């Protein structure tokens, strides 16, 4: 499938208990809907051909024969569907009855997987009728000849291998799906008849999500619903589809029908390669049965958030911001304690990044019970400084009760320009970087003079783009923002604003948030910022999206483009996204040398570019394999 996406569905038919012909017709109808929706793997509930609540009717040959006939009818009627269809039924073998999931394709029963763990507690009494499938291996002549036991279904689609477990199998201490995943299954199908009781829905959701995360797999959970006996239990048809810990589709409870989304088996395969602790079973315990699917180019229905670093839920976002600020401050306070330092020096421009660095430093000093006067905030106006940013720097220092020092670097920079023969009216890279390096020199020397350390302000997004002056703002003694992307810097600052008791502090933080992002290295235009970073390198929300999916997920640029077009629909057209994606890839590869010698910085998220914290890449690596095709 294009970009590794396969469409998966969990389907709940409205059945009649013990009416196999009626149930087969409902299953065939829903299978037709799934085929029309270009589903590749369709999963129905446990014992859906007979109904789960047949009780002692499972002991009757008439019901078992009817179920087997219904299975063959389903197989025949769905013969032409380009889809692996998995349905539940009771199967007799060797004087025992097994609760099975049957995989169907091309009019054939490819294999039967029996339920391993048979519950016999509370409202469940399955052991009265069914035997455990543990250790069962057989070739059955019925159903046209098929395998019963430890079976995996291997597709011609790269990365797609399907395993089956049934209801209780997931709820036990050691689910069979662990063994299935270790043997190569990337998509686990669970045929379930999980009755509904208060609070069970949330637990079920957590269970499916966590299992898909632990096993790095797609997980399709198909639940029994309307039509099952209400004599003692109620079934809600709570269908769930998860992909590597993310819930990507969920049905409304007490409904029937189809729930579908796209599972990214390419990412699953890549994540397993990345995690060297992921188990792999080389023992040939499973019989692999091959099946074929046609290539499909799907229009994604799965939702991708435009800001992958920022939780969309406001409650989750507030908790995330609090945790990140604490992590940043803890990293800094540990360094301060280790070296016995009570002084921190940082350049405070009145911009977003330096504001967050000040916030973190204040939190660290408060946690250490150190006097905030040990924080020296230095404002260093020069050719591009505006009244707005300088004023905000002063107000921030006053509101937080830290020292504020002003060092106007204009004369120093002019002397330096004279020394190297740089004309002041030539606004080139030397003009800009000369100011940045002078500021770093001032900070370093003040830190030496005051027996302190320089706190770095640069963020993760700037490091990804190389948007930093080498040995200028690129350098510090501890970089508190180095693994925080720009989109998250904004939310962390907003969280501090919303938490502020001091109204004046909240007001200045709000103005910082509304100030355009700029290094302020070019002269202002009529007193306003003339150099806006996003006009030059592109929108940071796009670059953070590219960064996440390139570094964290190792996606190729074509796939990143596809996801970005979907995520930013209505905000950016494909041409604009492609333009800035090309900028990102070009700068990411050309600027690695800056990331190879980063100062120490705390890792706070799953994406960081520190060569010690996580990311390792040769500074001279070619990007030819990563060009858009």
ROPA-108651 format. One record per residue (C-alpha): x, y, z. Coordinates in steps of 0.1 Angstrom, whole numbers, plus 5000, padded with zeros to 4 digits. Example, Ala and Ser with C-alpha at 12.3 -4.5 7.8 and 13.67 -1.06 7.14 Angstrom:
2
    c1    c2    c3
  5123  4955  5078
  5137  4989  5071
***
This chain:
629
    c1    c2    c3
  5000  5000  5000
  5012  5035  4993
  5033  5048  5022
  5026  5017  5042
  4990  5024  5051
  4965  4996  5052
  4928  5002  5059
  4915  4981  5088
  4880  4977  5100
  4862  4963  5131
  4827  4953  5123
  4797  4945  5146
  4767  4929  5129
  4733  4928  5146
  4728  4890  5150
  4702  4865  5162
  4715  4840  5187
  4719  4805  5172
  4706  4816  5138
  4738  4810  5117
  4722  4816  5083
  4708  4850  5094
  4741  4859  5110
  4760  4849  5079
  4739  4872  5058
  4745  4901  5081
  4783  4894  5081
  4783  4892  5043
  4764  4926  5041
  4789  4943  5063
  4818  4926  5045
  4805  4942  5013
  4805  4976  5029
  4841  4970  5040
  4851  4960  5006
  4835  4991  4991
  4855  5012  5016
  4887  4995  5003
  4893  4978  5037
  4922  4953  5036
  4917  4936  5070
  4882  4932  5083
  4875  4917  5118
  4842  4905  5132
  4834  4896  5168
  4840  4864  5187
  4816  4836  5178
  4797  4860  5156
  4784  4832  5133
  4765  4816  5162
  4764  4843  5187
  4784  4842  5219
  4756  4836  5243
  4743  4802  5230
  4751  4784  5262
  4745  4747  5261
  4734  4749  5225
  4771  4748  5218
  4769  4711  5227
  4745  4704  5198
  4758  4691  5166
  4730  4708  5147
  4744  4743  5157
  4780  4733  5150
  4771  4720  5115
  4751  4751  5107
  4780  4773  5118
  4804  4754  5095
  4780  4757  5066
  4776  4794  5073
  4814  4799  5073
  4817  4783  5038
  4788  4805  5026
  4806  4836  5039
  4839  4825  5022
  4821  4819  4989
  4801  4851  4990
  4832  4872  4997
  4854  4854  4973
  4860  4884  4951
  4867  4909  4978
  4903  4921  4980
  4903  4917  5018
  4913  4894  5046
  4881  4886  5065
  4883  4872  5100
  4851  4858  5117
  4844  4839  5148
  4828  4804  5152
  4829  4772  5172
  4850  4744  5156
  4849  4708  5167
  4881  4687  5165
  4893  4655  5182
  4864  4653  5206
  4869  4689  5218
  4852  4722  5209
  4873  4753  5201
  4864  4789  5200
  4881  4800  5168
  4889  4829  5146
  4887  4819  5109
  4907  4839  5083
  4890  4840  5048
  4904  4851  5015
  4896  4843  4978
  4868  4819  4988
  4891  4798  5011
  4894  4793  5048
  4931  4801  5051
  4934  4791  5087
  4918  4787  5122
  4932  4802  5154
  4917  4788  5186
  4912  4809  5218
  4940  4801  5243
  4926  4814  5276
  4891  4802  5285
  4875  4823  5312
  4853  4805  5338
  4847  4832  5364
  4820  4858  5372
  4796  4859  5343
  4818  4837  5321
  4815  4799  5320
  4832  4791  5287
  4850  4760  5301
  4817  4743  5302
  4818  4742  5264
  4852  4751  5251
  4887  4737  5254
  4919  4758  5254
  4937  4760  5221
  4971  4758  5237
  4992  4731  5221
  4967  4723  5194
  4981  4718  5159
  4962  4701  5132
  4954  4700  5095
  4916  4698  5090
  4901  4682  5060
  4869  4701  5064
  4866  4736  5050
  4884  4724  5020
  4915  4716  5041
  4929  4742  5065
  4953  4746  5095
  4942  4748  5131
  4965  4762  5157
  4995  4786  5158
  4990  4803  5125
  5001  4837  5111
  4989  4853  5079
  5016  4869  5058
  5007  4894  5031
  5026  4903  4999
  5023  4939  5012
  5057  4947  5029
  5053  4948  5067
  5018  4933  5069
  5016  4901  5088
  4983  4894  5107
  4979  4875  5140
  4947  4865  5158
  4938  4864  5195
  4904  4861  5210
  4888  4882  5238
  4901  4869  5271
  4935  4863  5255
  4941  4900  5257
  4931  4903  5294
  4954  4877  5308
  4989  4884  5323
  5007  4870  5293
  4986  4876  5261
  4993  4854  5231
  4997  4886  5211
  5032  4891  5226
  5042  4858  5210
  5025  4867  5178
  5043  4900  5176
  5077  4884  5184
  5070  4860  5155
  5064  4889  5131
  5028  4899  5134
  5024  4937  5128
  4986  4937  5130
  4968  4919  5158
  4931  4911  5154
  4910  4905  5185
  4876  4889  5180
  4858  4897  5212
  4825  4894  5231
  4832  4916  5260
  4800  4923  5280
  4795  4958  5292
  4796  4968  5329
  4802  5003  5344
  4838  5015  5339
  4848  4986  5316
  4848  5007  5285
  4876  5029  5297
  4896  5000  5309
  4891  4982  5276
  4903  5013  5257
  4934  5016  5279
  4941  4978  5275
  4940  4979  5237
  4961  5011  5235
  4987  4998  5258
  4990  4965  5241
  4995  4981  5207
  5021  5004  5223
  5040  4975  5240
  5040  4954  5209
  5045  4982  5184
  5016  4969  5164
  4983  4978  5149
  4954  4963  5170
  4919  4958  5157
  4894  4950  5184
  4859  4938  5172
  4833  4935  5199
  4799  4918  5200
  4769  4940  5201
  4731  4941  5195
  4713  4908  5192
  4734  4889  5217
  4712  4876  5245
  4702  4901  5272
  4693  4873  5295
  4722  4880  5319
  4746  4903  5300
  4746  4934  5278
  4770  4938  5249
  4779  4973  5234
  4798  4967  5202
  4827  4988  5215
  4851  4986  5186
  4886  5000  5188
  4915  5004  5163
  4949  5014  5177
  4982  5019  5160
  5014  5018  5181
  4997  5032  5212
  4975  5057  5194
  4937  5052  5193
  4929  5060  5157
  4892  5048  5155
  4865  5040  5180
  4829  5032  5177
  4801  5047  5197
  4790  5021  5222
  4756  5003  5218
  4758  5006  5180
  4764  4982  5151
  4782  4986  5118
  4817  4994  5107
  4846  5013  5123
  4877  5018  5102
  4909  5037  5098
  4944  5033  5084
  4972  5015  5102
  5007  5025  5092
  5026  4991  5090
  5056  5009  5075
  5060  5029  5107
  5055  4998  5128
  5082  4980  5109
  5105  5010  5112
  5099  5013  5150
  5107  4977  5156
  5140  4981  5137
  5148  5011  5158
  5141  4995  5191
  5169  4969  5195
  5151  4955  5226
  5120  4944  5205
  5119  4906  5208
  5122  4884  5177
  5114  4847  5178
  5136  4828  5153
  5119  4795  5163
  5095  4782  5136
  5066  4777  5160
  5041  4793  5137
  5028  4782  5104
  5029  4811  5080
  5000  4812  5055
  5004  4837  5026
  4977  4858  5011
  4977  4885  4985
  4963  4920  4984
  4963  4945  4956
  4981  4978  4960
  4957  5005  4970
  4963  5043  4971
  4940  5053  4999
  4927  5088  5007
  4935  5090  5044
  4906  5092  5068
  4930  5090  5098
  4935  5124  5114
  4970  5137  5119
  4974  5167  5143
  4992  5197  5128
  5013  5201  5160
  5026  5166  5169
  5046  5181  5199
  5016  5198  5214
  4986  5179  5230
  4953  5189  5215
  4934  5184  5248
  4938  5215  5270
  4940  5195  5302
  4967  5173  5288
  4985  5204  5275
  4985  5221  5309
  4999  5189  5325
  5025  5185  5298
  5037  5221  5301
  5040  5218  5339
  5060  5186  5335
  5083  5200  5308
  5091  5232  5328
  5099  5210  5358
  5121  5188  5337
  5140  5218  5323
  5144  5234  5357
  5155  5201  5373
  5182  5196  5347
  5195  5231  5353
  5194  5229  5391
  5213  5196  5390
  5240  5213  5370
  5241  5243  5394
  5243  5221  5425
  5270  5199  5409
  5293  5228  5403
  5284  5248  5434
  5271  5277  5413
  5247  5303  5425
  5248  5327  5395
  5232  5323  5361
  5237  5346  5331
  5215  5348  5301
  5209  5372  5272
  5173  5385  5275
  5161  5399  5242
  5124  5402  5249
  5118  5374  5224
  5101  5340  5230
  5131  5318  5235
  5150  5339  5259
  5118  5345  5279
  5114  5307  5283
  5150  5304  5293
  5144  5330  5320
  5113  5313  5332
  5131  5280  5335
  5160  5296  5353
  5137  5313  5378
  5120  5280  5385
  5153  5263  5390
  5165  5290  5415
  5132  5288  5433
  5135  5250  5436
  5170  5255  5450
  5158  5283  5473
  5184  5306  5458
  5180  5344  5456
  5167  5354  5422
  5192  5382  5422
  5217  5355  5413
  5201  5355  5379
  5218  5382  5357
  5197  5390  5327
  5216  5410  5301
  5200  5431  5274
  5224  5439  5246
  5208  5464  5222
  5224  5469  5188
  5215  5478  5152
  5183  5457  5150
  5169  5461  5185
  5134  5476  5188
  5118  5495  5216
  5092  5469  5221
  5116  5439  5227
  5139  5460  5248
  5110  5472  5269
  5097  5437  5274
  5131  5425  5285
  5133  5452  5311
  5097  5445  5323
  5104  5407  5325
  5135  5412  5346
  5117  5435  5370
  5086  5413  5373
  5107  5382  5381
  5130  5402  5405
  5163  5393  5387
  5193  5415  5380
  5191  5434  5347
  5222  5447  5330
  5223  5466  5298
  5254  5464  5276
  5250  5483  5244
  5272  5464  5219
  5270  5489  5190
  5304  5504  5196
  5321  5470  5201
  5306  5457  5169
  5316  5488  5149
  5351  5484  5161
  5351  5448  5151
  5338  5457  5117
  5366  5482  5113
  5391  5456  5124
  5380  5431  5097
  5370  5456  5070
  5333  5450  5071
  5311  5479  5059
  5282  5487  5082
  5259  5494  5053
  5264  5459  5039
  5238  5438  5056
  5252  5404  5049
  5258  5373  5071
  5289  5389  5086
  5269  5419  5096
  5244  5397  5114
  5267  5371  5129
  5292  5397  5141
  5264  5410  5165
  5255  5375  5176
  5290  5365  5184
  5297  5398  5203
  5266  5391  5225
  5279  5356  5233
  5313  5370  5242
  5297  5395  5266
  5277  5368  5283
  5306  5345  5286
  5328  5371  5301
  5302  5383  5326
  5297  5347  5336
  5335  5344  5342
  5335  5377  5361
  5306  5367  5383
  5315  5330  5388
  5284  5320  5370
  5273  5300  5339
  5257  5311  5307
  5222  5297  5300
  5215  5289  5264
  5182  5301  5249
  5181  5284  5215
  5153  5259  5208
  5150  5225  5190
  5134  5240  5158
  5163  5264  5154
  5188  5236  5158
  5170  5215  5132
  5172  5244  5107
  5207  5255  5118
  5191  5289  5125
  5219  5298  5150
  5252  5316  5147
  5280  5291  5151
  5299  5300  5183
  5274  5328  5188
  5239  5320  5202
  5248  5284  5192
  5270  5282  5223
  5263  5283  5261
  5272  5264  5292
  5238  5248  5296
  5210  5250  5270
  5176  5246  5287
  5155  5249  5255
  5175  5226  5232
  5149  5198  5230
  5119  5221  5230
  5104  5229  5196
  5092  5264  5187
  5055  5254  5187
  5059  5241  5223
  5080  5271  5234
  5050  5292  5227
  5027  5270  5247
  5051  5268  5276
  5053  5306  5278
  5015  5308  5275
  5012  5284  5304
  5035  5306  5325
  5014  5336  5316
  4981  5318  5325
  4996  5307  5358
  5010  5341  5368
  4994  5358  5398
  5012  5391  5390
  4990  5409  5364
  5020  5429  5351
  5040  5397  5345
  5011  5382  5327
  5007  5413  5305
  5044  5413  5294
  5044  5376  5288
  5013  5381  5266
  5031  5408  5246
  5061  5385  5241
  5038  5359  5227
  5024  5384  5203
  5058  5397  5191
  5070  5383  5157
  5099  5358  5160
  5131  5376  5149
  5168  5376  5157
  5167  5414  5154
  5200  5416  5135
  5188  5440  5108
  5178  5476  5113
  5142  5482  5122
  5117  5496  5097
  5100  5527  5111
  5107  5514  5146
  5092  5479  5140
  5109  5445  5135
  5120  5442  5099
  5135  5407  5100
  5109  5381  5106
  5124  5346  5108
  5094  5327  5094
  5094  5349  5063
  5130  5336  5056
  5130  5300  5067
  5093  5292  5067
  5065  5287  5092
  5077  5269  5124
  5045  5249  5127
  5054  5233  5093
  5090  5227  5103
  5081  5212  5136
  5058  5188  5118
  5085  5179  5094
  5110  5175  5122
  5088  5151  5142
  5080  5128  5112
  5116  5129  5098
  5135  5123  5131
  5110  5105  5153
  5093  5083  5126
  5121  5082  5099
  5095  5089  5072
  5107  5097  5037
  5099  5132  5024
  5071  5121  5001
  5052  5105  5030
  5058  5136  5052
  5044  5158  5024
  5013  5136  5022
  5007  5138  5059
  5013  5175  5061
  4989  5182  5032
  4963  5163  5052
  4971  5179  5086
  4973  5215  5073
  4944  5213  5049
  4929  5248  5047
  4960  5265  5060
  4987  5257  5034
  4984  5244  4999
  5006  5215  4987
  5029  5237  4967
  5037  5258  4998
  5042  5228  5020
  5065  5212  4994
  5086  5244  4992
  5092  5246  5029
  5098  5208  5032
  5126  5211  5006
  5140  5240  5027
  5138  5219  5058
  5156  5189  5042
  5183  5211  5027
  5190  5230  5059
  5188  5199  5081
  5215  5181  5063
  5238  5211  5057
  5237  5223  5093
  5244  5191  5112
  5279  5203  5120
  5263  5228  5145
  5245  5200  5162
  5275  5178  5165
  5290  5201  5191
  5261  5212  5212
  5264  5222  5248
  5248  5200  5274
  5210  5202  5275
  5182  5182  5291
  5162  5158  5269
  5125  5164  5276
  5107  5147  5246
  5110  5118  5222
  5128  5141  5197
  5161  5157  5204
  5191  5165  5182
  5219  5163  5208
  5246  5138  5198
  5246  5126  5234
  5209  5127  5242
  5197  5108  5212
  5204  5118  5176
  5236  5108  5158
  5243  5117  5122
  5275  5124  5103
  5280  5161  5097
  5288  5154  5060
  5260  5130  5053
  5245  5133  5018
  5208  5141  5014
  5205  5126  4979
  5185  5097  4992
  5161  5121  5009
  5152  5143  4980
  5116  5146  4969
  5108  5123  4940
***
